[in-house]
Amino acid sequence: MFSVRLVERPLPSTDRDIDGLVQWMIETLCLVRKRGDATADQGRAGPVHRLLRDHLFGQPSRSWDAQMLADELAQQPAALNHHLSRLVETGLVGYSNEGKGWRRYYVRGGSLTNAVAYLQQHSSLIVRQRMDVLEAAWDRSGDPLPVELPQDESADFSLGLVEHRPMMDGSEAERLAHWMNDFGLLGERPGQELAANSLSVRLFTTLLERNLPLSLDEAAELHGGQKARVGRILDRFRASGMVERIPRTDRLNTALWTAMTTQHQRRGEDWMLKKGGFQRLLNDQQQGALLKALAKGSLSVEDVASHLANIEARDQMLLLNLLGGRLPMGYRMAGANPAAVQRQVQDRLDRVLRRMVRVAGLLDEAFASSN
């Protein structure tokens, strides 16, 4: 079964350091779980690193007896089998049972470049085939916000890919939970999150049905759970490329009302007119009506919306900035329809795969020149 988890990493700073290139591959493929403090050798003396550097990647034209590998790496057969099974699932490594005795493992295609090409094609195919699950669960119109601002792309890309396999009869929610797990949306060790009514599944279902972005406050109110946990789950969704975090411009009037009342109490009318942007962006009638309501303490969100109705949304954003206000952030699906979400995921996946192709070529060249 093809199964891989890919994490986006910057390209190595050098194209001649074999250890650095091998370590980049290990980190991108999540072959080793990092635990505890960093070590002085940066994991380069670990069994997986040595298995790839000294055997599979270093001599890709050979096949390797599992028992011999266990002896040379000083590993118990069970531990080595775990590492080899992970490599086989990624598609980079194959094995044969020809003859009697232990399995013999080898790099697919006789070179790392060819093996990565196999992984590249298989990964893209799985995204195309398995994203149809979103079609069945999708229930949002995809209407844009009044002002669409760029999303926050600070989250590192992380995506799981598992080929389709038949599932025992179950509810649509259970199928969605297993689909989410295959794409890494439930974390490395999902545990109870695999349940059909888990917090992760309920949050993702809400995003599939909701048109407006979902803030942390709303998510916690709708589904319970601590905001910190809800935030971690939503950020995990965002790392997959399926969900984006954007400014909630649908709350622009509320943010303007908060900024106006706060600054009027702190700094007064003169500051509002000169530095707060009133004279710059509003006409005399709008300035007078807003300041009069602020002085009486009767300004409402509806008043703000009414007085600024003929002001361009981007000018309202500028006014909010001059007043020192800020918009809350919200999460939503990263596209108006399932096809758009699939394109977002594929684009980010392609970027990781192109880097893998580049590093694979560098490793093949580096090993060839060192022999």
Secondary structure, DSSP 8 states (H G I E B T S, - for coil): --EEEEE-----S-SS-HHHHHHHHHHHTT-S---SS--TTTTTTSHHHHHIIIIITTSTTS-EEHHHHHHHHT--HHHHHHHHHHHHHHTSEEEE--SSSS-EEEEGGGSHHHHHHHHHHHHHHHHHHHTHHHHHH--------SS-------S--EEEEE------S--HHHHHHHHHHHTTTT-SS-GGGGSTTSHHHHHHHHHHH-SS-B-HHHHHHHH-S-HHHHHHHHHHHHHTTSEEEEE-GGGHHHHHHHHHHHHHHHHHHHHHHHTSSHHHHS-HHHHHHHHHHHHHT---HHHHHHHTTTS-HHHHHHHHHHTT----EEEEESSSSHHHHHHHHHHHHHHHHHHHHHHHHHHHHHHHHH-
